[in-house]
Amino acid sequence: MEPTTIWTVLITLITILGSQGAWKYYSKRAEHKESIEDWGREECEQRVNSLENLVEEYRDIVKRYQIKNEELTKQVLKLTEEVATLRVEVRFLKDHNGNTRKEVEENKKGE
């Protein structure tokens, strides 16, 4: 074998081995990068799901408070009506009481 052939064979072997090593390195690096991206994507999906659940919970809480608020508003309106009715009755009773006192006083004077 000639020296150039030996050098050619050696260079070819080194290139092949180097290429194979480089291929392994880059394929591992790509796999590692994909796994990091997948992990980040999964973490983001978990966070989004968690936030969506919290939004649903708070939406339910707000609905309950709105319903409670509507019930309380109805109760306040009903009580306001009752107070107005009682005021009218009190005014009527005061007027009636005043008239009754006048009649009693007149009857005492007339006796």
Secondary structure by P-SEA (a helix, b strand, c coil): ccaaaaaaaaaaaaaaaaaaaaaaaaaaaaaaaaaaaaaaaaaaaaaaaaaaaaaaaaaaaaaaaaaaaaaaaaaaaaaaaaaaaaaaaaaaaaaaaaaaaaaaaaaaaac
